[in-house]
Amino acid sequence: MMNLRTLCIFGIAFVAAADLAFGQDLSQPPGTQIGWASEAFATNYMADGVTTFEQAVADNGVTIRFELGTFATGFDPRTASQADWVANWIVLQGADYNTGDQQVIETATLSSNASPFGLNAQAYIWGFTSKDTDPESQWILLAAPAWKWPDANSPLPTTFSVSDAVAMDAITGSVNPGDGSYHMQFSYVAVPETSSALLAATAVFGLAWRRRR
């Protein structure tokens, strides 16, 4: 369930949309509004399962950022290598994690349903310390079934709440476990291993080079 603060912010978005629908000019950019947020004042862990987001930022200078977006048409992050995610990722909006409120919360504007933001296509929320695929990077990628791109011409806002995600909606990282012990937890990035074939080829090349010397 969404907490009171998140409900109030999303409620304001709905009131604004109702005013727009009745002809009031609120100087809003063209497109439909999408409110996206994690739960406020929640416990969120880094990949070690001990350090909270707040501790990581305050003590280690870690930057935690989240993005609302999607992947290139036909690209499935569940089956693709994490090394290919960045090249196929298209951002709608990004926001830094707020350590004071212990959440990320923003309102994005979807101005077009052009690919890959097609009507009813899957939307994702990606959190990360860095998009580099190295052992220090930590990620969480979420895709709740209800997070589908709305009609860009709709006067009514849409909400994507991490509180509505269940454990199986986490493609990497974890979210809302059954015991309720935390809200989100990062995972370390799966660094691509050097293939045995490449290692063998490198060894052969090195041996040949030494013999030529």
N, C-alpha and C positions, 0 to 999 in steps of 0.2 A: 504494500500500500504506500501511496505517496504521503509524505508528511505535510503538516499544515502550511509551512512556508511555501513548499513547492505547489501545493494546491492553490494558494492565494495568487502566486505569480501566474500560473496557468489560467486561473479564473479571470485575472485582469485581461489576459490575452483574448479570452472568449468574449468579454464585455466589449473590448475594442473592436473585435470582429463583428459583433452585433450592431454596433454603432455604424460601422462601415456599410453593413448590409442595408441599413435604413437611410443611407445617403449622406451621412456626415463625412466631411473631408477631414481625415486625421493625418493627412500628408504622409501616408504610408507608401513605400515603394510598391510597384506592381508585383503581383505574385501572392502566394498564400504563405501564411506564417506557420512555422513548426517550432514549438517549444520542446526543448530536449534538456534532460537533467538527470542527475543521479540523486540519491536520497541525501538530504541535508543532515549534518551532525551524525554521520554514519561512520562506522569503523571500516577503514580500507587499508589493506596490507600490501606491502611490496612482495616480491617473489619469495622472500625468505619466510613469509608467514608470521613474522614477529614485528618488523619495523612498520609503523604506520606511515601513510603518505605524509602526514604532518611532520613526523620525525625525520623522514628522508629529506624533506625540503629544508627544514630548519637546521638540522645537524650536518647534513651531507651536501647541501646545495643542489639537490636534485631538482630538475625542472620536470613537472608532470603536466602533460597536455592531452586534451581530448579533441577528437574531430568527428563531426557528423558527415557522412559521405557514403560512397558506394564504390563498387569495382567496375571495371570495364565490362561491357556486355559480353557474356560468355565465360567470364573468369569466376571461378569458384574457390574462395580461400580455404574451404574445408578440405579440398583435394590438392590444391596447389602448394608448392613449397613457399614457406614464409619469405624466402629470398626474392620471390617474384611479386610480393604484395605491393611494395612501394610503387613499382613501375606501372601497376594497374589500378592504383587508388586514385579516386577523384573526390576532392574535398568540396563540401558545400559550405561548411563553417567550422572554425576551430575556436577553442577557448582554453585558457589555463585553469588548472584545478585551484579552487579557492580554499586555502587552508583554514581561513576563519570560519566559514560556513561548512567546511568539510564536504564540499560537493563541487560539481561542475554544473552550471545552468546557463542556458542561452536561448535566444529566439532567432531562428534562421528564416530567411526568405527564399522560397523556391519559386523562381520566376519563369521556369520553363520545364516541360516534360520531355525535352529533347534527350536522346540517349546520352548517358546511361540512367537518367533520372525518370525513366518511363513510369507511367501510371501503374501503381501496384507492384513495382519492382522493389526488391529488398533494400532497405536502408541499414546502415551499420553505424555503430559508435566504436571508435578506435581510441584507446588510451595508450600512452607510451612515455617513456623517459627519453628515448631517441628512436628514430626510425632506422638507424644503422643495424644491420644484422651482425652484431658482435656479442660476445659473452656477457657484456655489461648491460646491454639493452633489455628493458622489461616492457612487456606489452599486455594489453587485454583487448580482445575484439569480440564485440557482442552483436547479435542479430536476432532480436525477438521476432516471432512470426507476425506480430501486429505492426511492426515497423515497416510500413509500405509507403512509398512516395504517393502523396495525394495529388489531386488535380491542381495544377499550378494556378488555375483560375478560380479556385474555390474561395469564397469570402470567409469560410469557417476555418479556424486554426486546427492544427493537428498536434498531438503530444506524443513524444517518445520518452518514456520514463524507464530508467534502469531498474526502478523498483518493480516493474512489471516483468522483468526478465527472470527466467528460471535457470537452474544450473546447466541444462543442456543447450541453452542459448549462447553459451560462451564457446567461441571457436578456439581461442587461446585465453589463458587466465581462467578465473572462476568468478562466479557471481551468485549471490543469494543462496548459500547452501541450506540444506534442510534444517540444520540445527540453529540457523540464524546467528551464528557467531561473528559474521562480518558481512559487509555489503559487496565489496569488490576485492579481488586480489590479482596482482600481476603475475605473469609467468616470464621466465627468462626466454629470450628468443632462441629458437632452434637454429644454431649456426650450421650451415651446410658443411658436411664433412668432405674432405678431399677424397675423391674416388680412388679405389685401389688401382684402377687402370692408369690414372694420371700419376700416381705415386710410382708405379712400375716404369712408366715411360720416362719419368724424371730420373729415376735411378739408372736406367739404361743410357740416357743421354749423358749423365754425369760420368759413368764409367767410360764411355766412348771418348769423352773430352779428356779425361785423365790419360787414356792410352795414347791419344794424339800428342800429348805433351811429352 
